[in-house]
Amino acid sequence: MQDLKKVPLPLPPIAEQKRIVEFLDHKTSEIDQAIAKKQCLIKLLQEQKTILINQAVTKGLNLKAPMRDSGVEWIGEVPEHWEVSRIGFIGEVGNGSTPNRSNAAYWESGSIPWLNSSKVNDGVIYYAEQFVTKRAVDECHLAHSATKNYHRKNTRIKSNVFPMVSKTNEQALENCIKTALVEHAGYQEGNPADFDREFAIDREKFWRFLETTQPEELAKLKDRPNWQRLILERCDRKIKKDGILSVLKKGLSIDDAHLTLLYSLPYNDTNPGVLENFEKNIFSITCQVHYSESDAGLSIDIVLFLNGLAIATMELKKPWTGQSVYHAKKQYREDRNPQEPLLQFSRCLVHFAVDTDEVWMTTKLDHEKTYFLPFNKGFNFGKGNPPNPNGHKSAYLWEGILTRQSFTNIIEHFAILIPGDTKTPLAQKNLYFPRYHQLDVVRQLLTDARTRGTGHPDFSQVRKKHLG
C-alpha cells in the first residue's frame, strides 16, 4: 500500500480535468447511443428475417396470389391453390437418434432447434425449448434423416425441418409502438387503472388537462353538487348525440362555462400563442385497457387518448406467432361488443387492426357487418406495404400518421361525419377517416402549393392526376 502511494500520477489543473470529464462523458454517450442504435438495427433485421421466413412458408412467394381461409384459426389465410393437410398425411414423425445428453459438445451453445416427438401433444408449436449443435447433427446421423424426402399426394417435405416461430408475441409490437409514440412523438404513457369504463375516458389526464388549461371555466361549475360527475355526464351525452369529432372541434358548453377539449394545430409559426396552446394538448397511449363494463377480463391492446378522451383503439397481431391482421379484424368482429361505451359508434374516431406488415381500419364496429378498409401504402402497384429497412412494414402508422401534429391535422381537416346536420340521428350518419393514399396525396399537394404556389405546372398535373 505504501508503494502504491508513491506512484506518480499526472495531475492536470482542475479546469482542464473538468474539460476532460465533459469530453469523455460526451464521447462515451455518443458511442453508447451508436451501440444502442446498432443493437436495435440488429434486432429489427433478425425480426425481418423471421418475417420473411414465416411469410414464405405460410403465404408463398407470390404476394398477389388469391388467398382463402385455411379453416385453421392460427394459420389464417393461405394461397388459394395450397392444400392444408395434417403432418401425418404428408410426412412421418419418429423418435430415436437423440444426441447423448451427457456430451456437452452436442448441446451447449446449440443453435439448431430440437423438438421432441412429445411436442406434438402441444397442439401448436411456437418455439423450441432445446437446441443442438452442428456437431450433433453431423455425428448422430441426424443429417441423413433431415434430408429424407417423403412423397405423398404430390407433396414433398423434408422431415425434421420445422419453420420456427418466434417466442415473441403482440406484446413486443405493443412495446415498439408505445416506445415510438412516447419517446419520439410526444405522447405520455397512460395507466390502465385510470380508465373509466362508464365514460370511456382516462380520468387522470382528462382532469389534469382541464385543471391546468382552464381553471377559470371549471371554477364556474365547482359550486354545483357533484360537479365532476356533472361534466362527465354532459360530455358523455354530447358524444352520444353528436360524436367525438364534434366534441373535440367545438368543445363542451355547460351553462355559462365553455370547456375547450382540443387546442388547434397552428397553420404557421406567426402566432406563438396558438403553438403554445397546442403544446398543452395531452396525447397518451395506454396498453391493455380493460374496457368492458360487463366482463372485467376483456382488454384491448392499445387505446389512444387526446386530453383524456379516447380517439382510437388498436388490436395487434404478429405473423410469426401464427396470427396476422386477419385475426385482429376477426377479433373486432366476433369478440368486441359495439355496445360497450368505448366501442360505441363515433366514440372513437377509428379502430385499427395492425400487424407488422399491414394496417386495416374501420370507424364502426357492428359484429359480423364490420367493414374494414386497408390503410396500407401499397407495393409494386399492388396491396400491402413496401419493405422497411429500418423496421416493420407498418411502422409508418406510429412513426408518421399518429404523431401529435398528424393526428390533430386529421381530426381538424380530414375526418368527417356525414351528413353534417344536427337533425339526423348519430346512428344514421357515417364517420369517415381518410385512407392512407387520400391523406398522403392531399398533404403532398398542400406542401407543394405552399412551397411553389398553386400556379406551378407540376402542381396542376399532380392535382389533375390524383383529384381529377
C-alpha positions as CSV (number, residue, x, y, z in Angstrom):
1,M,0.0,0.0,0.0
2,Q,2.9,2.4,0.8
3,D,4.5,1.7,-2.5
4,L,1.2,2.4,-4.3
5,K,1.1,5.8,-2.6
6,K,4.5,6.6,-4.2
7,V,3.3,6.0,-7.8
8,P,3.5,9.3,-9.7
9,L,0.2,10.4,-11.3
10,P,-0.2,13.2,-13.9
11,L,-2.5,15.8,-12.4
12,P,-3.8,18.5,-14.8
13,P,-5.4,21.7,-13.5
14,I,-8.9,21.4,-12.1
15,A,-10.4,23.4,-15.1
16,E,-8.7,21.0,-17.5
17,Q,-9.9,18.0,-15.5
18,K,-13.4,19.2,-15.9
19,R,-13.0,19.7,-19.6
20,I,-11.6,16.1,-19.9
21,V,-14.5,14.7,-17.9
22,E,-17.0,16.6,-20.1
23,F,-15.3,15.4,-23.3
24,L,-15.3,11.8,-22.1
25,D,-18.9,12.0,-21.0
26,H,-19.9,13.4,-24.4
27,K,-17.9,10.9,-26.4
28,T,-18.9,7.9,-24.4
29,S,-22.5,9.0,-24.6
30,E,-22.2,9.2,-28.4
31,I,-20.6,5.7,-28.5
32,D,-23.3,4.3,-26.2
33,Q,-26.0,5.8,-28.4
34,A,-24.4,4.4,-31.6
35,I,-24.1,0.9,-29.9
36,A,-27.8,1.1,-28.9
37,K,-28.8,2.0,-32.5
38,K,-26.8,-0.8,-33.9
39,Q,-28.3,-3.3,-31.4
40,C,-31.8,-2.1,-32.3
41,L,-31.0,-2.4,-36.0
42,I,-29.7,-6.0,-35.5
43,K,-32.9,-6.9,-33.6
44,L,-35.0,-5.4,-36.3
45,L,-33.1,-7.3,-39.0
46,Q,-33.5,-10.5,-37.0
47,E,-37.2,-9.8,-36.8
48,Q,-37.3,-9.1,-40.6
49,K,-35.6,-12.3,-41.3
50,T,-38.2,-14.2,-39.2
51,I,-41.0,-12.4,-41.0
52,L,-39.6,-13.3,-44.4
53,I,-39.2,-16.9,-43.5
54,N,-42.7,-17.0,-42.0
55,Q,-44.2,-15.2,-45.0
56,A,-42.6,-17.6,-47.5
57,V,-43.7,-20.8,-45.7
58,T,-47.2,-19.6,-44.9
59,K,-48.1,-17.2,-47.7
60,G,-45.8,-18.2,-50.6
61,L,-43.7,-16.1,-52.8
62,N,-46.4,-14.5,-54.9
63,L,-47.8,-11.8,-52.8
64,K,-50.5,-11.1,-55.4
65,A,-51.8,-14.7,-55.3
66,P,-55.6,-15.0,-54.4
67,M,-56.0,-16.1,-50.8
68,R,-58.6,-18.2,-49.0
69,D,-59.4,-19.0,-45.4
70,S,-57.4,-22.1,-44.3
71,G,-60.1,-23.1,-41.8
72,V,-57.4,-23.2,-39.1
73,E,-57.6,-20.1,-36.8
74,W,-53.9,-19.8,-36.1
75,I,-52.9,-20.2,-39.7
76,G,-55.3,-17.7,-41.1
77,E,-55.4,-17.2,-44.9
78,V,-53.3,-19.3,-47.3
79,P,-52.8,-19.1,-51.1
80,E,-55.9,-20.3,-52.9
81,H,-54.1,-23.1,-54.6
82,W,-52.4,-24.5,-51.5
83,E,-53.7,-27.5,-49.5
84,V,-53.9,-27.6,-45.7
85,S,-53.1,-31.1,-44.5
86,R,-52.1,-32.8,-41.3
87,I,-48.5,-33.6,-40.8
88,G,-49.2,-37.3,-40.6
89,F,-50.7,-37.3,-44.1
90,I,-47.6,-35.9,-45.8
91,G,-44.7,-36.8,-43.6
92,E,-43.5,-39.1,-40.8
93,V,-42.9,-38.4,-37.1
94,G,-40.4,-40.7,-35.4
95,N,-38.1,-40.9,-32.4
96,G,-34.6,-42.1,-31.7
97,S,-31.2,-40.7,-32.6
98,T,-31.3,-38.2,-29.8
99,P,-27.8,-36.8,-29.2
100,N,-26.2,-38.0,-26.0
101,R,-27.2,-35.5,-23.3
102,S,-24.0,-36.1,-21.3
103,N,-22.0,-34.8,-24.3
104,A,-21.8,-31.1,-23.8
105,A,-20.5,-30.6,-27.3
106,Y,-23.9,-31.7,-28.6
107,W,-26.0,-29.3,-26.5
108,E,-24.0,-26.4,-25.2
109,S,-24.5,-23.2,-27.2
110,G,-26.6,-25.1,-29.8
111,S,-28.4,-23.0,-32.4
112,I,-30.4,-25.7,-34.2
113,P,-34.0,-26.1,-32.8
114,W,-34.6,-29.6,-31.4
115,L,-38.2,-30.8,-30.9
116,N,-39.0,-34.0,-29.1
117,S,-41.8,-36.0,-30.6
118,S,-43.8,-35.3,-27.4
119,K,-44.1,-31.7,-28.6
120,V,-46.8,-32.9,-31.0
121,N,-49.1,-33.1,-27.9
122,D,-48.8,-29.3,-27.6
123,G,-51.2,-28.7,-30.5
124,V,-49.4,-25.6,-31.7
125,I,-45.6,-25.3,-31.5
126,Y,-44.4,-21.7,-31.3
127,Y,-40.7,-22.2,-30.3
128,A,-38.1,-24.8,-29.3
129,E,-37.1,-25.2,-25.7
130,Q,-33.9,-27.1,-26.7
131,F,-31.2,-26.6,-29.3
132,V,-28.4,-28.8,-30.6
133,T,-25.1,-28.0,-32.2
134,K,-24.0,-28.7,-35.7
135,R,-21.7,-31.3,-34.4
136,A,-24.7,-33.2,-33.0
137,V,-26.3,-33.1,-36.4
138,D,-23.1,-34.4,-38.1
139,E,-22.2,-37.1,-35.7
140,C,-25.6,-38.5,-34.6
141,H,-26.9,-39.5,-38.0
142,L,-29.3,-36.5,-38.0
143,A,-28.1,-35.1,-41.3
144,H,-29.4,-38.2,-43.2
145,S,-32.8,-38.1,-41.6
146,A,-33.1,-34.4,-42.0
147,T,-32.8,-34.7,-45.8
148,K,-35.1,-37.7,-46.2
149,N,-37.9,-36.8,-48.6
150,Y,-41.4,-38.2,-48.4
151,H,-43.7,-38.2,-51.3
152,R,-47.5,-38.3,-50.8
153,K,-50.3,-36.7,-52.6
154,N,-47.8,-35.0,-54.9
155,T,-46.4,-33.2,-51.9
156,R,-42.7,-33.1,-50.9
157,I,-41.5,-32.2,-47.5
158,K,-38.3,-32.7,-45.5
159,S,-38.7,-34.4,-42.2
160,N,-37.2,-32.9,-39.1
161,V,-37.3,-29.4,-40.8
162,F,-39.6,-27.1,-38.8
163,P,-40.3,-23.4,-39.7
164,M,-39.8,-22.0,-36.2
165,V,-41.9,-19.2,-34.8
166,S,-40.5,-16.5,-32.5
167,K,-41.5,-16.7,-28.9
168,T,-42.3,-13.0,-29.0
169,N,-46.0,-12.1,-29.3
170,E,-48.0,-9.0,-29.9
171,Q,-46.6,-7.6,-26.6
172,A,-43.3,-6.9,-28.4
173,L,-45.2,-5.0,-31.1
174,E,-47.2,-3.2,-28.4
175,N,-43.9,-2.1,-26.7
176,C,-42.5,-1.0,-30.1
177,I,-45.5,1.3,-30.8
178,K,-45.5,2.6,-27.2
179,T,-41.8,3.4,-27.3
180,A,-42.1,5.2,-30.6
181,L,-45.0,7.4,-29.5
182,V,-43.7,8.2,-26.0
183,E,-40.1,8.7,-26.8
184,H,-40.3,10.3,-30.3
185,A,-43.8,11.6,-30.8
186,G,-44.6,13.5,-27.6
187,Y,-47.2,11.1,-26.2
188,Q,-47.5,10.3,-22.5
189,E,-47.8,6.7,-21.2
190,G,-51.2,6.1,-19.6
191,N,-52.1,3.8,-16.7
192,P,-54.8,1.3,-17.4
193,A,-56.1,1.9,-13.8
194,D,-57.0,5.4,-14.8
195,F,-59.5,4.3,-17.5
196,D,-63.2,4.9,-16.6
197,R,-65.2,2.2,-18.2
198,E,-68.5,4.0,-17.9
199,F,-67.4,7.2,-19.7
200,A,-64.6,5.7,-21.8
201,I,-62.0,8.3,-20.7
202,D,-58.7,8.5,-19.0
203,R,-59.8,10.3,-15.8
204,E,-56.3,11.4,-14.7
205,K,-55.5,13.1,-18.0
206,F,-58.9,14.5,-18.6
207,W,-59.0,16.4,-15.3
208,R,-55.3,17.3,-15.4
209,F,-55.8,18.9,-18.8
210,L,-58.8,20.9,-17.7
211,E,-57.3,21.9,-14.4
212,T,-54.1,23.2,-15.9
213,T,-55.5,24.9,-19.0
214,Q,-59.0,26.2,-18.0
215,P,-59.2,26.7,-14.2
216,E,-61.4,29.8,-14.6
217,E,-64.0,27.8,-16.6
218,L,-64.0,25.0,-14.1
219,A,-64.4,27.5,-11.3
220,K,-67.8,28.4,-12.8
221,L,-69.0,24.8,-12.1
222,K,-67.3,23.9,-8.9
223,D,-70.2,25.2,-6.8
224,R,-72.5,22.6,-8.2
225,P,-73.2,19.4,-6.3
226,N,-71.0,16.6,-7.6
227,W,-69.7,19.0,-10.3
228,Q,-67.1,16.5,-11.8
229,R,-69.8,13.9,-12.4
230,L,-71.9,16.7,-14.0
231,I,-69.2,17.4,-16.5
232,L,-68.6,13.8,-17.3
233,E,-72.3,13.1,-17.9
234,R,-72.7,16.2,-20.1
235,C,-69.7,15.2,-22.1
236,D,-70.9,11.6,-22.5
237,R,-74.3,12.8,-23.5
238,K,-72.8,15.2,-26.1
239,I,-70.6,12.4,-27.6
240,K,-73.6,10.1,-27.8
241,K,-75.6,12.8,-29.6
242,D,-73.0,14.4,-31.9
243,G,-70.0,12.2,-31.8
244,I,-66.4,12.6,-30.6
245,L,-65.4,14.7,-33.6
246,S,-67.9,17.4,-32.8
247,V,-66.9,17.5,-29.1
248,L,-63.2,17.8,-30.0
249,K,-63.8,20.6,-32.5
250,K,-66.5,22.6,-30.7
251,G,-65.8,21.8,-27.1
252,L,-68.4,21.4,-24.3
253,S,-70.7,24.1,-23.0
254,I,-72.4,23.8,-19.6
255,D,-74.5,26.9,-18.7
256,D,-72.0,29.9,-18.7
257,A,-68.9,27.7,-18.8
258,H,-67.2,26.5,-22.0
259,L,-64.6,23.8,-21.9
260,T,-62.1,23.5,-24.8
261,L,-61.2,19.9,-25.4
262,L,-58.7,20.3,-28.2
263,Y,-56.3,23.2,-28.9
264,S,-55.9,23.6,-32.7
265,L,-52.8,22.9,-34.6
266,P,-51.2,26.2,-35.8
267,Y,-51.1,26.8,-39.6
268,N,-47.8,28.5,-39.2
269,D,-45.4,29.9,-36.6
270,T,-46.6,33.5,-36.8
271,N,-48.7,33.2,-33.7
272,P,-46.7,31.8,-30.8
273,G,-49.8,31.8,-28.6
274,V,-51.5,29.2,-30.8
275,L,-48.5,27.0,-30.8
276,E,-48.2,27.3,-27.0
277,N,-51.8,26.2,-26.6
278,F,-51.4,23.3,-28.9
279,E,-48.4,22.0,-26.9
280,K,-50.8,21.9,-23.9
281,N,-52.7,19.0,-25.5
282,I,-52.1,15.7,-23.8
283,F,-51.8,12.8,-26.2
284,S,-51.4,9.5,-24.4
285,I,-51.2,5.8,-25.1
286,T,-52.5,3.1,-22.7
287,C,-51.8,-0.6,-23.3
288,Q,-54.0,-3.5,-22.2
289,V,-57.1,-1.4,-21.4
290,H,-59.8,-3.3,-19.6
291,Y,-62.7,-1.6,-21.2
292,S,-65.8,-3.7,-20.6
293,E,-68.5,-2.9,-18.0
294,S,-69.9,-6.5,-18.2
295,D,-66.6,-8.6,-18.4
296,A,-63.7,-7.2,-16.4
297,G,-61.3,-9.7,-18.1
298,L,-61.7,-8.2,-21.6
299,S,-58.9,-5.9,-22.7
300,I,-57.9,-4.0,-25.9
301,D,-54.2,-3.9,-26.8
302,I,-53.9,-0.2,-27.2
303,V,-56.1,2.9,-26.7
304,L,-55.0,6.3,-27.8
305,F,-56.3,9.4,-25.9
306,L,-56.4,13.1,-26.5
307,N,-56.8,15.1,-23.4
308,G,-58.3,12.0,-21.7
309,L,-60.8,11.4,-24.5
310,A,-60.5,8.1,-26.3
311,I,-59.8,8.7,-30.0
312,A,-58.5,5.3,-31.4
313,T,-58.2,1.7,-30.5
314,M,-55.7,-0.9,-31.8
315,E,-55.7,-4.7,-31.9
316,L,-52.2,-6.1,-32.6
317,K,-51.0,-9.4,-34.1
318,K,-47.6,-10.7,-35.1
319,P,-47.4,-13.1,-38.1
320,W,-44.7,-15.2,-36.6
321,T,-47.0,-16.1,-33.7
322,G,-49.3,-17.7,-36.2
323,Q,-51.7,-14.8,-36.3
324,S,-52.0,-11.8,-38.6
325,V,-54.1,-8.7,-39.2
326,Y,-56.8,-11.1,-40.4
327,H,-57.1,-12.3,-36.9
328,A,-57.2,-8.8,-35.5
329,K,-60.2,-8.0,-37.8
330,K,-61.8,-11.2,-36.7
331,Q,-61.3,-10.3,-33.1
332,Y,-63.0,-6.9,-33.6
333,R,-66.0,-8.6,-35.4
334,E,-66.5,-11.5,-33.0
335,D,-65.1,-10.6,-29.6
336,R,-65.7,-6.8,-29.3
337,N,-69.2,-5.8,-28.3
338,P,-70.1,-2.4,-30.0
339,Q,-72.5,-1.7,-27.1
340,E,-69.6,-1.2,-24.7
341,P,-69.0,2.6,-24.2
342,L,-65.5,2.6,-25.6
343,L,-66.7,0.8,-28.8
344,Q,-69.9,2.6,-29.5
345,F,-70.1,4.3,-32.9
346,S,-68.3,7.7,-33.0
347,R,-67.0,7.3,-29.5
348,C,-63.6,6.8,-31.1
349,L,-62.6,8.1,-34.5
350,V,-61.1,4.9,-35.7
351,H,-60.3,1.3,-34.8
352,F,-57.0,-0.2,-36.3
353,A,-56.2,-3.8,-36.9
354,V,-52.4,-4.0,-37.1
355,D,-49.7,-6.5,-37.6
356,T,-46.0,-6.0,-38.5
357,D,-46.9,-6.0,-42.2
358,E,-50.3,-4.4,-42.7
359,V,-52.8,-1.9,-41.2
360,W,-56.6,-2.0,-41.7
361,M,-59.2,0.3,-40.2
362,T,-62.9,0.8,-39.5
363,T,-64.9,3.6,-38.0
364,K,-67.9,1.5,-37.0
365,L,-67.9,-1.8,-35.1
366,D,-71.0,-3.9,-35.9
367,H,-70.3,-7.5,-35.2
368,E,-70.1,-9.5,-38.5
369,K,-71.1,-6.5,-40.5
370,T,-68.0,-4.6,-39.5
371,Y,-66.3,-3.4,-42.7
372,F,-62.6,-2.9,-42.7
373,L,-60.6,-0.8,-45.3
374,P,-56.9,-1.2,-45.9
375,F,-54.7,1.6,-44.5
376,N,-51.7,0.4,-46.4
377,K,-49.2,2.2,-48.7
378,G,-49.3,-0.4,-51.4
379,F,-46.3,-2.1,-53.1
380,N,-45.4,-2.6,-56.7
381,F,-48.9,-1.3,-57.8
382,G,-50.5,-3.9,-55.5
383,K,-51.7,-4.3,-52.0
384,G,-49.7,-4.4,-48.8
385,N,-46.7,-2.3,-47.8
386,P,-43.1,-2.0,-49.2
387,P,-40.2,-3.5,-47.2
388,N,-38.9,-1.2,-44.5
389,P,-35.1,-1.5,-44.0
390,N,-35.4,0.2,-40.6
391,G,-38.2,-1.8,-39.0
392,H,-41.7,-3.2,-39.5
393,K,-43.5,-2.5,-42.8
394,S,-46.4,-1.0,-40.8
395,A,-44.2,1.4,-38.8
396,Y,-45.4,4.4,-40.8
397,L,-48.6,4.2,-38.8
398,W,-47.0,5.1,-35.4
399,E,-43.9,6.9,-36.8
400,G,-45.9,9.3,-39.0
401,I,-49.7,9.1,-39.0
402,L,-50.2,9.0,-35.3
403,T,-47.9,11.8,-34.3
404,R,-49.4,14.7,-32.4
405,Q,-49.3,17.1,-35.4
406,S,-50.5,14.5,-37.9
407,F,-53.4,13.1,-35.8
408,T,-54.6,16.7,-35.0
409,N,-54.5,17.6,-38.6
410,I,-56.6,14.6,-39.4
411,I,-59.2,15.5,-36.7
412,E,-59.4,19.1,-37.9
413,H,-59.3,18.7,-41.7
414,F,-59.9,15.1,-42.8
415,A,-62.1,13.1,-40.5
416,I,-65.8,14.0,-41.2
417,L,-69.3,12.9,-40.1
418,I,-71.9,12.8,-42.9
419,P,-74.4,14.2,-43.1
420,G,-73.3,17.2,-41.1
421,D,-76.7,18.5,-39.9
422,T,-77.9,18.4,-36.3
423,K,-81.2,16.7,-37.1
424,T,-80.1,13.4,-38.4
425,P,-79.6,10.9,-35.5
426,L,-76.0,9.9,-35.0
427,A,-76.7,6.2,-35.7
428,Q,-77.8,7.1,-39.2
429,K,-74.6,9.0,-40.0
430,N,-71.3,7.8,-41.4
431,L,-67.9,8.6,-39.9
432,Y,-65.1,8.9,-42.5
433,F,-61.5,8.5,-41.6
434,P,-59.1,9.1,-44.5
435,R,-57.3,6.2,-46.1
436,Y,-53.6,6.4,-46.4
437,H,-53.4,7.4,-50.0
438,Q,-56.1,10.0,-49.7
439,L,-54.2,11.6,-46.8
440,D,-50.8,11.3,-48.5
441,V,-51.9,12.8,-51.8
442,V,-53.7,15.8,-50.3
443,R,-50.8,16.5,-47.9
444,Q,-48.3,16.4,-50.8
445,L,-50.4,18.8,-52.8
446,L,-50.7,21.2,-49.9
447,T,-47.0,21.1,-49.3
448,D,-46.2,21.7,-52.9
449,A,-48.7,24.6,-53.1
450,R,-47.1,26.2,-50.0
451,T,-43.6,25.9,-51.3
452,R,-44.1,26.6,-55.1
453,G,-47.5,28.1,-55.4
454,T,-50.7,26.8,-57.0
455,G,-49.8,28.1,-60.4
456,H,-46.8,25.8,-60.9
457,P,-47.4,23.4,-63.8
458,D,-46.3,20.4,-61.8
459,F,-48.9,21.2,-59.2
460,S,-51.7,21.3,-61.8
461,Q,-50.6,18.0,-63.3
462,V,-50.5,16.2,-59.9
463,R,-53.8,17.7,-58.9
464,K,-55.4,16.5,-62.2
465,K,-53.8,13.1,-61.9
466,H,-55.0,12.4,-58.3
467,L,-58.1,14.5,-57.9
468,G,-59.4,14.9,-61.4
